Amino acid sequence: MQKHDAGPPHDALIYSEPHAARMLGLAPETLRKLRSRGLIAAVRIGRRVLYERRALEQFVAEMRRAS
């Protein structure tokens, strides 16, 4: 039996904080800390903090270059 993810597809334009954290393999709190330190960009729409797919991809690319 397959488990279905209730979040957006991986090719969505923008992701909620919990979904973005899952995609990166991080805890949501870790993602919030990275955002507050300016290491990953986010968009605030009302009270929600959202992450663009390209910001997640850019963060991963920067971490690869740094290692």
C-alpha contacts under 8 A as a table, 3 or more apart, distances in Angstrom:
res1	aa1	res2	aa2	distance
5	D	8	P	7.93
7	G	19	H	6.42
8	P	12	A	6.20
8	P	15	Y	7.09
8	P	19	H	7.88
9	P	12	A	5.49
11	D	53	R	7.63
12	A	15	Y	7.11
12	A	53	R	7.10
13	L	52	E	5.90
13	L	53	R	5.59
14	I	50	L	6.42
14	I	51	Y	5.49
14	I	52	E	4.32
14	I	53	R	5.71
15	Y	19	H	6.03
15	Y	20	A	5.62
15	Y	50	L	5.51
15	Y	51	Y	5.16
15	Y	52	E	6.30
15	Y	53	R	7.16
16	S	19	H	5.33
16	S	20	A	6.02
16	S	48	R	7.71
16	S	49	V	6.69
16	S	50	L	4.83
16	S	51	Y	6.42
17	E	20	A	5.14
17	E	21	A	6.06
17	E	28	P	6.52
17	E	31	L	7.68
17	E	49	V	6.30
17	E	50	L	5.80
17	E	51	Y	6.75
18	P	21	A	5.17
18	P	22	R	6.29
18	P	27	A	7.98
18	P	28	P	5.63
19	H	22	R	5.07
19	H	23	M	6.21
20	A	23	M	5.06
20	A	24	L	6.34
20	A	51	Y	6.66
20	A	56	L	7.61
21	A	24	L	5.19
21	A	25	G	6.01
21	A	26	L	4.90
21	A	27	A	5.82
21	A	28	P	5.27
21	A	31	L	6.08
22	R	25	G	4.90
22	R	26	L	5.97
22	R	27	A	7.19
22	R	28	P	7.87
23	M	26	L	7.70
24	L	56	L	7.76
26	L	30	T	6.25
26	L	31	L	6.59
27	A	30	T	5.24
27	A	31	L	6.52
28	P	31	L	5.05
28	P	32	R	6.24
29	E	32	R	5.02
29	E	33	K	6.27
30	T	33	K	5.08
30	T	34	L	6.27
31	L	34	L	5.10
31	L	35	R	6.21
32	R	35	R	5.04
32	R	36	S	6.11
33	K	36	S	5.07
33	K	37	R	6.18
34	L	37	R	5.16
34	L	38	G	6.33
34	L	39	L	5.18
34	L	40	I	5.98
35	R	38	G	5.07
35	R	39	L	5.69
35	R	40	I	4.96
35	R	41	A	6.24
35	R	42	A	6.97
36	S	39	L	7.62
37	R	40	I	7.97
38	G	41	A	6.79
39	L	59	F	7.28
40	I	55	A	6.59
40	I	56	L	7.27
40	I	59	F	6.01
41	A	51	Y	6.95
41	A	52	E	7.98
41	A	55	A	5.87
42	A	49	V	6.48
42	A	50	L	5.63
42	A	51	Y	4.76
42	A	52	E	6.91
42	A	55	A	7.53
43	V	49	V	5.80
43	V	50	L	5.12
43	V	51	Y	6.09
43	V	52	E	7.54
44	R	47	R	6.72
44	R	48	R	5.66
44	R	49	V	4.59
44	R	50	L	6.10
45	I	48	R	5.35
45	I	49	V	6.51
45	I	50	L	7.37
51	Y	55	A	6.65
51	Y	56	L	7.05
52	E	55	A	5.24
52	E	56	L	6.59
53	R	56	L	5.20
53	R	57	E	6.26
54	R	57	E	4.96
54	R	58	Q	5.95
55	A	58	Q	5.00
55	A	59	F	6.09
56	L	59	F	5.13
56	L	60	V	6.35
57	E	60	V	5.21
57	E	61	A	6.22
58	Q	61	A	5.04
58	Q	62	E	6.12
59	F	62	E	5.14
59	F	63	M	6.22
60	V	63	M	5.13
60	V	64	R	6.24
61	A	64	R	5.10
61	A	65	R	6.33
62	E	65	R	5.11
62	E	66	A	6.17
63	M	66	A	5.04
63	M	67	S	6.29
64	R	67	S	5.35
